[in-house]
Amino acid sequence: MEKLMLRRYLIPLVLSALATFLIFCFSGCGKEPVSEKTTISVWFHTGRPEEKQVIESQVARFNKSQNTIRVELTLIPEGDYNLQVQSAAADGKLPDLLDLDGPYLYNYAWKGHLMPIDDLLPADIKSDLLPSIIKQGTYEGKLYSIGTFDSGLGLYASREKLAQVGARIPASPQDAWTADEFEAILSKLAAIDPDGMVLDIRLDYRGEWYTYAFSPIIQSAGADLIDRSDFQTAVNVLNSPEAVRGLTHLQQWLNKGYIDPNTDTQSFVEGNVALSWCGHWEYPRYLDHLADDLILLPLPDFGTGSKTGMGSWNWSITSKCKEPGAAMEFLGFLLKTNEVLAMTNANGAVPATGSAIAASDLYGENGPLHLFVSQLRTSAVPRPQTPAYPVITSAFQQAFLDIRNNVDVKTALDKAVAVIEEDLRDNEGYRQSGARGQGTGNR
């Protein structure tokens, strides 16, 4: 009798509890509470519209692909981006993850705003990255950033015009024209050109372009922007005889009238010049105009082998990030082959991984821009990995302008060195961590 009574009362209770459980499952089971989901704040510069569209779609795909991490994206105009980052860093309001342009990376790392990511980056991803990506992101032996793409710099040329003067076509960076050979070609091209202007070096660009594009001249000549053994001086390095010799070549091209002022950006595409010293971003426009006549060549060898610029926007986890593993998971997503190609197909840059390069029509082994990959693997020189770089590049840019205006090359470089040395003295060589020190570094 007692067992019958228990059944009579227990069975309805069990059924009621089961019904409540099923209602809960169908109404909310599998929906993780928002409070348990990790949120990662991400800042991204908005330069080209295509890049904006890609990063927005990438964030949406990542958020949809899993239920544990949510990325919240903030887009900031490129022109204001670095000032916004500086302001947020000063106020302690940086996001968890942000992209940085190459010139500013080391200064932010020195000031303690960024987190080393060596222990966070999976080994399989690191081994797939171009060596230039690792070089660019390393400061004082620690990795602070990784990019999903890199940049390419070289000589675009008209195959037909080179054939007219009997110029050979270099097959690789190791086979580049010597400086003397290059100048002989310029002279021959000028002799058959109506105005004698045969080389475009994109004088319509400003700022960092001058350092990115023309410091490879002094590096190829055997000099550099600073002594990289300890980054404590530019004396007898930036103003060394090798640097003077390299940039004297450039000044002579200007004085002989070989270089087009390129005030309307059309000199190369309209066939007014035979050569354009420029980067990967111009390939689509140049191809539209020159088609099969377009060829890509390495920069000249000024004595120690052809050198080239490298580096671009790259991702860093900030020191305020409380969930660096989650931030790295998003970076790992961005470095998947399809995601790398989504971005580089939009902006034309060099894919950062070997897997994406192999799958790229432009940059794969038989692609028309594979030279850029070869250079990044063998002859690309990173920006000096020092917090002084913003001052170094500013000083070099002024030296370039002085040399363009026919100031004596040694005098222009001595002036640049003096500016750099003053900054190093003011900041005690940037030996003390910027998180504790009071360095200027960005003037």
RARA-V337572 format. One record per residue. N is the residue number from 1. RES is the residue in three letters. PSI is psi in radians with two decimals (999 if undefined). OMEGA is omega in degrees with one decimal (999 if undefined). Layout:
n=<N & N>
res=<RES & RES>
psi=<PSI & PSI>
omega=<OMEGA & OMEGA>
This chain:
n=<1 & 2 & 3 & 4 & 5 & 6 & 7 & 8 & 9 & 10 & 11 & 12 & 13 & 14 & 15 & 16 & 17 & 18 & 19 & 20 & 21 & 22 & 23 & 24 & 25 & 26 & 27 & 28 & 29 & 30 & 31 & 32 & 33 & 34 & 35 & 36 & 37 & 38 & 39 & 40 & 41 & 42 & 43 & 44 & 45 & 46 & 47 & 48 & 49 & 50 & 51 & 52 & 53 & 54 & 55 & 56 & 57 & 58 & 59 & 60 & 61 & 62 & 63 & 64 & 65 & 66 & 67 & 68 & 69 & 70 & 71 & 72 & 73 & 74 & 75 & 76 & 77 & 78 & 79 & 80 & 81 & 82 & 83 & 84 & 85 & 86 & 87 & 88 & 89 & 90 & 91 & 92 & 93 & 94 & 95 & 96 & 97 & 98 & 99 & 100 & 101 & 102 & 103 & 104 & 105 & 106 & 107 & 108 & 109 & 110 & 111 & 112 & 113 & 114 & 115 & 116 & 117 & 118 & 119 & 120 & 121 & 122 & 123 & 124 & 125 & 126 & 127 & 128 & 129 & 130 & 131 & 132 & 133 & 134 & 135 & 136 & 137 & 138 & 139 & 140 & 141 & 142 & 143 & 144 & 145 & 146 & 147 & 148 & 149 & 150 & 151 & 152 & 153 & 154 & 155 & 156 & 157 & 158 & 159 & 160 & 161 & 162 & 163 & 164 & 165 & 166 & 167 & 168 & 169 & 170 & 171 & 172 & 173 & 174 & 175 & 176 & 177 & 178 & 179 & 180 & 181 & 182 & 183 & 184 & 185 & 186 & 187 & 188 & 189 & 190 & 191 & 192 & 193 & 194 & 195 & 196 & 197 & 198 & 199 & 200 & 201 & 202 & 203 & 204 & 205 & 206 & 207 & 208 & 209 & 210 & 211 & 212 & 213 & 214 & 215 & 216 & 217 & 218 & 219 & 220 & 221 & 222 & 223 & 224 & 225 & 226 & 227 & 228 & 229 & 230 & 231 & 232 & 233 & 234 & 235 & 236 & 237 & 238 & 239 & 240 & 241 & 242 & 243 & 244 & 245 & 246 & 247 & 248 & 249 & 250 & 251 & 252 & 253 & 254 & 255 & 256 & 257 & 258 & 259 & 260 & 261 & 262 & 263 & 264 & 265 & 266 & 267 & 268 & 269 & 270 & 271 & 272 & 273 & 274 & 275 & 276 & 277 & 278 & 279 & 280 & 281 & 282 & 283 & 284 & 285 & 286 & 287 & 288 & 289 & 290 & 291 & 292 & 293 & 294 & 295 & 296 & 297 & 298 & 299 & 300 & 301 & 302 & 303 & 304 & 305 & 306 & 307 & 308 & 309 & 310 & 311 & 312 & 313 & 314 & 315 & 316 & 317 & 318 & 319 & 320 & 321 & 322 & 323 & 324 & 325 & 326 & 327 & 328 & 329 & 330 & 331 & 332 & 333 & 334 & 335 & 336 & 337 & 338 & 339 & 340 & 341 & 342 & 343 & 344 & 345 & 346 & 347 & 348 & 349 & 350 & 351 & 352 & 353 & 354 & 355 & 356 & 357 & 358 & 359 & 360 & 361 & 362 & 363 & 364 & 365 & 366 & 367 & 368 & 369 & 370 & 371 & 372 & 373 & 374 & 375 & 376 & 377 & 378 & 379 & 380 & 381 & 382 & 383 & 384 & 385 & 386 & 387 & 388 & 389 & 390 & 391 & 392 & 393 & 394 & 395 & 396 & 397 & 398 & 399 & 400 & 401 & 402 & 403 & 404 & 405 & 406 & 407 & 408 & 409 & 410 & 411 & 412 & 413 & 414 & 415 & 416 & 417 & 418 & 419 & 420 & 421 & 422 & 423 & 424 & 425 & 426 & 427 & 428 & 429 & 430 & 431 & 432 & 433 & 434 & 435 & 436 & 437 & 438 & 439 & 440 & 441 & 442 & 443>
res=<MET & GLU & LYS & LEU & MET & LEU & ARG & ARG & TYR & LEU & ILE & PRO & LEU & VAL & LEU & SER & ALA & LEU & ALA & THR & PHE & LEU & ILE & PHE & CYS & PHE & SER & GLY & CYS & GLY & LYS & GLU & PRO & VAL & SER & GLU & LYS & THR & THR & ILE & SER & VAL & TRP & PHE & HIS & THR & GLY & ARG & PRO & GLU & GLU & LYS & GLN & VAL & ILE & GLU & SER & GLN & VAL & ALA & ARG & PHE & ASN & LYS & SER & GLN & ASN & THR & ILE & ARG & VAL & GLU & LEU & THR & LEU & ILE & PRO & GLU & GLY & ASP & TYR & ASN & LEU & GLN & VAL & GLN & SER & ALA & ALA & ALA & ASP & GLY & LYS & LEU & PRO & ASP & LEU & LEU & ASP & LEU & ASP & GLY & PRO & TYR & LEU & TYR & ASN & TYR & ALA & TRP & LYS & GLY & HIS & LEU & MET & PRO & ILE & ASP & ASP & LEU & LEU & PRO & ALA & ASP & ILE & LYS & SER & ASP & LEU & LEU & PRO & SER & ILE & ILE & LYS & GLN & GLY & THR & TYR & GLU & GLY & LYS & LEU & TYR & SER & ILE & GLY & THR & PHE & ASP & SER & GLY & LEU & GLY & LEU & TYR & ALA & SER & ARG & GLU & LYS & LEU & ALA & GLN & VAL & GLY & ALA & ARG & ILE & PRO & ALA & SER & PRO & GLN & ASP & ALA & TRP & THR & ALA & ASP & GLU & PHE & GLU & ALA & ILE & LEU & SER & LYS & LEU & ALA & ALA & ILE & ASP & PRO & ASP & GLY & MET & VAL & LEU & ASP & ILE & ARG & LEU & ASP & TYR & ARG & GLY & GLU & TRP & TYR & THR & TYR & ALA & PHE & SER & PRO & ILE & ILE & GLN & SER & ALA & GLY & ALA & ASP & LEU & ILE & ASP & ARG & SER & ASP & PHE & GLN & THR & ALA & VAL & ASN & VAL & LEU & ASN & SER & PRO & GLU & ALA & VAL & ARG & GLY & LEU & THR & HIS & LEU & GLN & GLN & TRP & LEU & ASN & LYS & GLY & TYR & ILE & ASP & PRO & ASN & THR & ASP & THR & GLN & SER & PHE & VAL & GLU & GLY & ASN & VAL & ALA & LEU & SER & TRP & CYS & GLY & HIS & TRP & GLU & TYR & PRO & ARG & TYR & LEU & ASP & HIS & LEU & ALA & ASP & ASP & LEU & ILE & LEU & LEU & PRO & LEU & PRO & ASP & PHE & GLY & THR & GLY & SER & LYS & THR & GLY & MET & GLY & SER & TRP & ASN & TRP & SER & ILE & THR & SER & LYS & CYS & LYS & GLU & PRO & GLY & ALA & ALA & MET & GLU & PHE & LEU & GLY & PHE & LEU & LEU & LYS & THR & ASN & GLU & VAL & LEU & ALA & MET & THR & ASN & ALA & ASN & GLY & ALA & VAL & PRO & ALA & THR & GLY & SER & ALA & ILE & ALA & ALA & SER & ASP & LEU & TYR & GLY & GLU & ASN & GLY & PRO & LEU & HIS & LEU & PHE & VAL & SER & GLN & LEU & ARG & THR & SER & ALA & VAL & PRO & ARG & PRO & GLN & THR & PRO & ALA & TYR & PRO & VAL & ILE & THR & SER & ALA & PHE & GLN & GLN & ALA & PHE & LEU & ASP & ILE & ARG & ASN & ASN & VAL & ASP & VAL & LYS & THR & ALA & LEU & ASP & LYS & ALA & VAL & ALA & VAL & ILE & GLU & GLU & ASP & LEU & ARG & ASP & ASN & GLU & GLY & TYR & ARG & GLN & SER & GLY & ALA & ARG & GLY & GLN & GLY & THR & GLY & ASN & ARG>
psi=<-0.77 & -0.65 & -0.66 & -0.72 & -0.69 & -0.75 & -0.71 & -0.62 & -0.58 & -0.68 & -0.83 & -0.63 & -0.74 & -0.76 & -0.68 & -0.77 & -0.72 & -0.72 & -0.75 & -0.73 & -0.74 & -0.69 & -0.74 & -0.73 & -0.82 & -0.48 & -0.50 & -0.15 & 2.35 & -0.20 & 1.85 & 2.35 & 2.45 & -0.60 & -0.38 & -0.08 & 2.29 & 2.25 & 2.25 & 2.13 & 2.30 & 2.29 & 2.47 & 2.39 & 2.48 & 1.70 & -1.62 & 2.45 & -0.60 & -0.66 & -0.70 & -0.79 & -0.68 & -0.82 & -0.62 & -0.73 & -0.58 & -0.74 & -0.75 & -0.74 & -0.74 & -0.82 & -0.61 & -0.39 & -0.25 & 2.97 & 0.18 & -0.39 & 2.34 & 2.18 & 2.23 & 2.00 & 2.32 & 2.19 & 2.28 & 2.31 & 2.43 & -0.67 & -0.49 & -0.03 & -0.92 & -0.65 & -0.67 & -0.75 & -0.75 & -0.78 & -0.78 & -0.65 & -0.75 & -0.57 & 0.01 & 0.56 & 0.56 & 2.69 & -3.13 & -0.63 & 2.40 & 2.75 & 2.51 & 2.51 & 2.55 & -0.75 & -0.39 & -0.15 & -0.90 & -0.56 & -0.71 & -0.66 & -0.77 & -0.66 & -0.03 & 0.25 & -0.24 & 2.74 & 2.31 & 2.46 & 0.23 & -0.78 & -0.16 & -0.51 & 2.07 & 2.49 & -0.62 & -0.56 & -0.80 & -0.72 & -0.34 & -0.23 & 2.57 & 2.53 & -0.52 & -0.56 & -0.74 & -0.76 & -0.80 & -0.64 & 0.02 & 2.31 & 2.18 & 0.76 & 0.03 & 2.55 & 2.15 & -0.16 & 2.75 & 2.50 & 2.77 & -0.09 & 2.85 & -3.10 & 2.81 & 2.46 & 2.34 & -2.89 & 2.03 & 2.50 & 2.75 & 2.01 & -0.69 & -0.77 & -0.65 & -0.66 & -0.60 & -0.48 & 0.17 & 0.46 & 2.40 & 2.78 & 1.89 & 2.41 & -0.28 & 2.96 & -0.57 & -0.22 & 0.30 & 2.71 & 2.49 & 2.89 & -0.73 & -0.71 & -0.73 & -0.77 & -0.55 & -0.67 & -0.74 & -0.76 & -0.76 & -0.71 & -0.73 & -0.58 & -0.42 & 0.14 & 2.42 & -0.71 & 0.00 & -0.06 & 2.04 & -0.08 & 2.23 & 2.14 & 0.38 & 1.02 & -0.08 & -0.26 & 2.91 & 3.06 & -2.23 & -0.40 & -0.74 & -0.73 & -0.80 & -0.78 & -0.57 & -0.19 & -0.47 & -0.40 & -0.86 & -0.55 & -0.65 & -0.52 & -0.20 & 0.16 & -2.87 & 3.10 & -0.46 & 2.75 & 1.96 & -0.04 & -0.62 & 0.03 & 0.63 & -0.13 & 2.64 & -0.02 & 2.34 & 0.35 & -1.18 & -0.51 & 0.46 & 2.87 & -0.60 & -0.75 & -0.75 & -0.77 & -0.76 & -0.83 & -0.28 & -0.61 & -0.84 & -0.78 & -0.62 & -0.65 & -0.71 & -0.83 & -0.51 & -0.06 & 0.31 & -0.46 & 2.22 & 2.39 & -0.35 & 0.87 & -0.27 & 0.17 & 0.20 & -0.01 & -0.74 & -0.79 & -0.43 & 0.06 & 0.24 & -0.41 & 2.77 & -0.36 & 2.50 & 2.09 & 1.75 & -3.07 & -3.12 & -0.50 & -0.33 & -0.12 & -0.84 & -0.74 & -0.75 & -0.71 & -0.68 & -0.62 & -0.66 & -0.38 & -2.20 & -0.19 & -0.25 & 2.37 & 2.57 & 2.30 & 2.73 & 2.78 & 2.75 & 2.76 & 2.03 & 0.22 & -0.60 & 0.40 & 2.63 & 2.34 & 2.84 & 2.74 & 2.89 & 3.03 & 2.56 & -2.72 & 2.46 & 2.76 & 2.40 & 2.52 & 2.25 & 2.80 & -0.25 & -0.13 & 2.16 & -0.28 & 1.16 & -0.51 & -0.67 & -0.69 & -0.71 & -0.56 & -0.66 & -0.71 & -0.70 & -0.64 & -0.77 & -0.41 & 0.10 & 2.56 & -0.84 & -0.59 & -0.68 & -0.78 & -0.57 & -0.75 & -0.79 & -0.47 & -0.46 & -0.73 & -0.09 & 0.06 & 3.01 & 2.19 & 2.51 & -0.28 & 2.62 & -0.61 & -0.75 & -0.63 & -0.77 & -0.49 & 0.02 & 2.30 & -0.58 & -0.74 & -0.10 & 3.03 & -0.63 & 0.22 & 2.75 & -0.31 & 0.33 & -0.41 & -0.70 & -0.67 & -0.80 & -0.73 & -0.75 & -0.42 & -0.35 & -0.64 & 0.18 & 2.48 & 2.13 & 2.78 & 2.57 & 2.23 & 1.19 & 2.57 & -0.27 & -0.09 & -0.73 & -0.63 & -0.70 & -0.85 & -0.64 & -0.73 & -0.69 & -0.67 & -0.74 & -0.66 & -0.72 & -0.79 & -0.71 & -0.78 & -0.69 & -0.60 & 0.31 & 0.38 & 2.51 & 2.31 & -0.80 & -0.71 & -0.76 & -0.70 & -0.61 & -0.71 & -0.75 & -0.75 & -0.71 & -0.70 & -0.77 & -0.76 & -0.68 & -0.73 & -0.71 & -0.70 & -0.77 & -0.53 & 0.31 & 0.70 & 0.20 & 0.51 & -0.58 & 2.45 & 2.34 & -0.36 & -0.41 & -0.53 & -3.12 & 0.61 & 2.65 & -1.19 & -0.31 & 0.23 & 999>
omega=<-179.2 & 179.1 & 179.0 & 180.0 & 178.8 & 178.4 & -176.6 & -176.3 & -176.5 & -177.0 & 176.8 & -179.9 & 179.6 & 178.7 & 178.6 & 179.4 & 178.5 & 178.5 & 178.6 & 179.6 & -179.6 & 177.3 & 179.9 & -178.3 & -177.2 & -177.7 & -174.8 & -177.3 & -179.2 & 175.9 & -177.4 & 178.2 & -178.1 & -176.9 & -179.0 & -179.3 & 178.5 & 178.1 & 179.6 & 176.9 & -174.2 & 173.4 & 179.2 & 178.1 & 175.9 & 175.7 & 178.7 & 179.1 & -178.8 & 178.7 & 177.9 & -179.4 & -178.5 & -177.5 & 176.9 & 179.5 & 178.3 & 177.5 & 179.4 & 179.4 & -179.9 & -179.1 & -179.0 & -172.8 & -177.4 & -173.3 & -174.9 & -177.5 & 174.5 & 177.2 & 174.8 & -172.2 & 172.2 & 179.8 & -177.4 & -179.9 & -175.4 & -178.0 & -179.3 & -165.9 & -175.3 & 177.5 & 177.6 & 179.9 & 178.0 & -179.3 & -180.0 & 178.6 & 179.6 & -178.1 & -178.1 & -175.3 & 177.0 & 174.8 & 176.5 & -173.5 & 177.4 & 173.5 & -177.5 & 172.2 & -173.7 & -175.5 & -172.1 & -171.7 & -170.9 & 177.8 & 178.2 & 177.6 & 179.9 & -179.0 & 175.8 & -177.4 & -175.3 & -177.0 & 172.2 & -174.7 & -178.0 & -175.8 & -179.1 & -174.1 & 179.3 & -175.7 & -177.9 & 176.3 & -178.0 & -177.6 & -178.8 & -177.1 & 171.3 & 177.4 & 179.1 & 178.4 & 178.7 & 179.4 & -178.3 & -173.8 & -174.4 & 176.3 & -178.8 & 174.0 & -179.8 & -179.0 & -177.4 & -177.9 & 170.5 & 178.2 & 174.8 & 176.1 & 176.6 & -176.0 & 177.8 & 179.9 & 179.8 & 178.1 & 169.1 & -175.9 & 170.9 & -179.1 & -177.9 & -178.6 & 177.1 & 178.8 & -178.7 & -179.7 & 176.5 & -179.2 & 175.7 & -178.6 & 178.7 & -175.9 & -175.6 & 175.9 & -179.6 & -177.1 & -174.1 & 172.5 & 168.6 & 178.3 & 180.0 & 179.6 & 179.1 & -178.2 & 174.9 & 177.0 & 176.9 & -179.3 & 179.7 & 177.9 & -179.4 & -177.8 & -179.7 & -179.5 & -176.2 & -178.5 & 177.2 & 179.5 & -170.3 & -176.1 & 175.3 & 176.5 & 176.7 & 176.6 & 174.0 & 177.1 & -179.2 & 168.1 & -172.7 & 177.8 & -175.8 & 179.5 & -178.8 & -172.2 & -169.0 & 170.3 & 173.8 & 177.3 & -177.6 & 178.5 & 175.4 & 179.2 & 178.9 & 179.6 & 179.3 & 178.8 & -178.6 & 174.7 & -174.0 & 179.7 & 177.2 & 177.7 & -176.1 & 179.3 & 172.7 & -178.3 & -178.4 & 174.6 & 177.8 & 178.1 & 179.9 & 176.2 & 179.8 & 178.8 & 179.0 & -179.5 & -178.5 & -177.2 & 172.1 & 174.0 & -179.2 & -179.8 & 178.3 & 176.7 & 178.1 & -175.9 & 178.6 & 176.1 & -179.8 & -170.5 & 178.3 & 179.1 & 173.9 & -177.9 & -178.6 & 177.3 & -173.7 & -170.9 & -178.2 & -175.4 & 178.2 & 175.7 & -179.5 & 176.0 & -177.7 & -171.9 & 175.3 & 179.1 & -171.3 & -173.4 & -174.2 & -172.5 & -179.0 & -175.8 & -178.2 & -179.0 & 179.8 & 180.0 & 179.0 & -176.1 & -173.6 & 179.5 & -173.9 & 178.9 & -176.5 & 177.2 & 179.2 & -176.7 & 175.6 & 174.5 & -177.9 & 176.7 & -177.8 & 174.0 & -178.1 & -178.8 & 177.2 & 176.3 & 179.8 & 174.1 & 178.5 & 175.0 & 178.6 & 177.2 & -177.0 & -174.0 & 176.9 & 172.6 & -176.3 & -178.0 & 178.0 & -176.9 & -179.1 & -179.4 & -177.5 & 177.4 & 178.4 & 177.4 & 178.8 & 177.7 & 176.6 & 177.5 & 176.6 & 176.6 & -179.7 & -178.3 & 170.3 & -173.8 & -177.8 & -179.5 & 175.1 & -179.7 & 177.1 & -179.5 & -176.1 & 172.8 & 179.8 & -174.7 & 176.0 & -176.0 & -179.3 & 177.6 & -173.9 & -175.2 & 177.2 & 179.9 & 179.9 & 177.5 & -179.1 & -178.4 & -175.8 & 176.8 & -178.1 & -169.3 & 176.6 & -171.6 & -179.6 & -178.4 & -177.3 & -178.9 & -178.4 & 177.0 & 179.7 & 177.7 & 179.8 & 179.8 & -178.9 & 179.2 & -171.4 & -167.9 & 179.0 & -179.4 & 179.5 & 170.3 & 177.5 & -173.1 & -177.8 & 176.2 & 179.1 & -172.0 & 177.9 & 177.9 & 178.9 & -177.2 & 177.3 & 179.6 & 179.5 & 178.0 & 178.3 & 177.7 & 178.0 & 179.5 & 178.7 & -179.8 & 176.9 & -179.6 & 171.7 & 169.3 & 177.1 & -173.4 & 179.3 & 179.2 & -179.9 & -178.9 & 175.0 & 178.8 & 178.6 & 179.3 & -180.0 & 178.5 & -179.1 & -179.9 & 178.4 & 179.2 & 178.3 & 177.4 & -178.3 & -176.8 & 177.2 & 177.6 & -177.1 & 179.7 & -179.3 & 179.5 & 178.8 & 177.9 & 178.7 & -175.6 & -177.8 & -175.2 & 177.4 & 167.1 & -175.7 & -175.4 & 999>
